[in-house]
Amino acid sequence: PVTIMMALAAIGAVALEVTPNDWSAVLMRDVFDFGKAAGFGTLACAGAMLVGRLGGDHVLDRIGERRLFTWSMILVGFGGLITVTAPVGAVALVGLVVWGLGLSIVFPQLYARAARLPGVSAGAGLGSMLLGQRLGGMLTAVSVGALAEWQNLRVAFGVVVAVAFAILL
């Protein structure tokens, strides 16, 4: 049961990471008409994730694991909401930065938790997390594309982020 919960958490986490990293350039091009500058969507999220990962351990030491995870989820949710509802591309970029900053510590925290799952070896915990991560990555790519084709990219982002957020929590 605990390994299944870890796999589900990884599915949610990877969906929150794959969506902006794989699809934000398409969002910026198709929804916000960024043209050749559409890659700034990916850069905004990935750059903020880099900054967050470089500073995450320092923040972890200061506020603790639980508060760090809580605040990161607030940032991810707020960033996703800004991105999905943005009236213009510049606002969507801000949303992607907030999203990436919040998301930056999620996988490092999942790796640490997976290695310490009660009643299972570190290898079994990490294995279940990695299985969920791989499965979630494939499901997310297909889901965003299918939802965007059926409705639009904003709806796809919103639905995938909401479902992933709920699974991860």
KEVEXBA-487702 format. One record per residue (C-alpha): residue number from 0; x, y, z. Coordinates in steps of 0.1 Angstrom, whole numbers, plus 5000, padded with zeros to 4 digits. Layout:
<rs>
num / u / v / w
NUM / X / Y / Z
...
</rs>
This chain:
<rs>
num / u / v / w
0 / 5000 / 5000 / 5000
1 / 5027 / 5025 / 5009
2 / 5046 / 5018 / 4977
3 / 5013 / 5023 / 4957
4 / 5008 / 5057 / 4974
5 / 5044 / 5067 / 4965
6 / 5038 / 5057 / 4928
7 / 5006 / 5078 / 4928
8 / 5024 / 5107 / 4943
9 / 5051 / 5104 / 4916
10 / 5024 / 5103 / 4889
11 / 5010 / 5136 / 4902
12 / 5044 / 5152 / 4906
13 / 5056 / 5143 / 4871
14 / 5023 / 5155 / 4856
15 / 5029 / 5189 / 4873
16 / 5064 / 5189 / 4859
17 / 5058 / 5176 / 4824
18 / 5029 / 5199 / 4816
19 / 5048 / 5232 / 4818
20 / 5082 / 5218 / 4806
21 / 5068 / 5200 / 4776
22 / 5038 / 5221 / 4767
23 / 5044 / 5257 / 4777
24 / 5062 / 5266 / 4745
25 / 5031 / 5254 / 4726
26 / 5009 / 5274 / 4750
27 / 5029 / 5305 / 4744
28 / 5028 / 5301 / 4706
29 / 4992 / 5290 / 4702
30 / 4974 / 5308 / 4729
31 / 4995 / 5339 / 4734
32 / 5010 / 5343 / 4699
33 / 5046 / 5345 / 4711
34 / 5059 / 5332 / 4677
35 / 5096 / 5326 / 4678
36 / 5098 / 5336 / 4714
37 / 5075 / 5308 / 4725
38 / 5104 / 5290 / 4741
39 / 5105 / 5316 / 4769
40 / 5076 / 5296 / 4784
41 / 5098 / 5266 / 4790
42 / 5127 / 5288 / 4800
43 / 5106 / 5306 / 4826
44 / 5095 / 5274 / 4843
45 / 5128 / 5255 / 4840
46 / 5148 / 5285 / 4851
47 / 5127 / 5290 / 4882
48 / 5130 / 5253 / 4889
49 / 5168 / 5255 / 4887
50 / 5169 / 5285 / 4911
51 / 5146 / 5266 / 4935
52 / 5166 / 5234 / 4934
53 / 5198 / 5253 / 4940
54 / 5183 / 5270 / 4971
55 / 5159 / 5243 / 4982
56 / 5182 / 5227 / 5007
57 / 5189 / 5260 / 5024
58 / 5151 / 5267 / 5027
59 / 5146 / 5231 / 5039
60 / 5171 / 5236 / 5067
61 / 5153 / 5268 / 5078
62 / 5116 / 5259 / 5077
63 / 5115 / 5221 / 5077
64 / 5102 / 5195 / 5053
65 / 5065 / 5198 / 5060
66 / 5063 / 5236 / 5057
67 / 5086 / 5236 / 5026
68 / 5063 / 5211 / 5009
69 / 5032 / 5230 / 5019
70 / 5045 / 5263 / 5006
71 / 5058 / 5247 / 4974
72 / 5023 / 5232 / 4967
73 / 5008 / 5267 / 4973
74 / 5032 / 5281 / 4948
75 / 5025 / 5254 / 4922
76 / 4987 / 5259 / 4925
77 / 4990 / 5296 / 4923
78 / 5014 / 5295 / 4894
79 / 4992 / 5270 / 4875
80 / 4961 / 5292 / 4881
81 / 4980 / 5323 / 4869
82 / 4992 / 5305 / 4838
83 / 4958 / 5290 / 4829
84 / 4938 / 5323 / 4834
85 / 4964 / 5348 / 4822
86 / 4950 / 5375 / 4799
87 / 4983 / 5380 / 4782
88 / 5015 / 5361 / 4776
89 / 5036 / 5382 / 4800
90 / 5013 / 5372 / 4829
91 / 5015 / 5336 / 4818
92 / 5053 / 5338 / 4820
93 / 5050 / 5350 / 4856
94 / 5027 / 5321 / 4863
95 / 5052 / 5297 / 4849
96 / 5080 / 5312 / 4870
97 / 5059 / 5308 / 4902
98 / 5049 / 5273 / 4891
99 / 5085 / 5263 / 4885
100 / 5098 / 5278 / 4917
101 / 5072 / 5259 / 4937
102 / 5077 / 5227 / 4918
103 / 5115 / 5228 / 4922
104 / 5116 / 5209 / 4955
105 / 5089 / 5183 / 4948
106 / 5110 / 5156 / 4932
107 / 5139 / 5160 / 4956
108 / 5114 / 5156 / 4984
109 / 5098 / 5126 / 4968
110 / 5132 / 5109 / 4963
111 / 5140 / 5114 / 5000
112 / 5106 / 5102 / 5011
113 / 5107 / 5072 / 4988
114 / 5140 / 5061 / 5003
115 / 5126 / 5062 / 5038
116 / 5092 / 5046 / 5033
117 / 5083 / 5026 / 5065
118 / 5084 / 4988 / 5061
119 / 5101 / 4987 / 5027
120 / 5137 / 4989 / 5015
121 / 5150 / 5021 / 5000
122 / 5153 / 5003 / 4967
123 / 5116 / 4992 / 4967
124 / 5105 / 5027 / 4977
125 / 5125 / 5044 / 4950
126 / 5115 / 5018 / 4925
127 / 5078 / 5024 / 4931
128 / 5084 / 5062 / 4929
129 / 5103 / 5058 / 4896
130 / 5076 / 5035 / 4881
131 / 5050 / 5061 / 4889
132 / 5072 / 5088 / 4875
133 / 5076 / 5070 / 4841
134 / 5039 / 5061 / 4839
135 / 5028 / 5096 / 4848
136 / 5051 / 5111 / 4822
137 / 5036 / 5091 / 4794
138 / 5000 / 5096 / 4806
139 / 5006 / 5134 / 4809
140 / 5019 / 5138 / 4774
141 / 4990 / 5120 / 4759
142 / 4964 / 5136 / 4782
143 / 4975 / 5172 / 4776
144 / 4975 / 5166 / 4738
145 / 4941 / 5148 / 4738
146 / 4925 / 5174 / 4760
147 / 4939 / 5203 / 4739
148 / 4926 / 5187 / 4708
149 / 4892 / 5181 / 4723
150 / 4888 / 5215 / 4740
151 / 4919 / 5238 / 4740
152 / 4953 / 5241 / 4756
153 / 4941 / 5262 / 4786
154 / 4916 / 5236 / 4795
155 / 4942 / 5209 / 4791
156 / 4966 / 5226 / 4814
157 / 4939 / 5233 / 4839
158 / 4925 / 5198 / 4840
159 / 4958 / 5180 / 4841
160 / 4972 / 5204 / 4868
161 / 4940 / 5200 / 4889
162 / 4940 / 5162 / 4887
163 / 4978 / 5160 / 4893
164 / 4976 / 5183 / 4922
165 / 4949 / 5163 / 4938
166 / 4968 / 5130 / 4933
167 / 5000 / 5144 / 4947
168 / 4983 / 5158 / 4978
</rs>
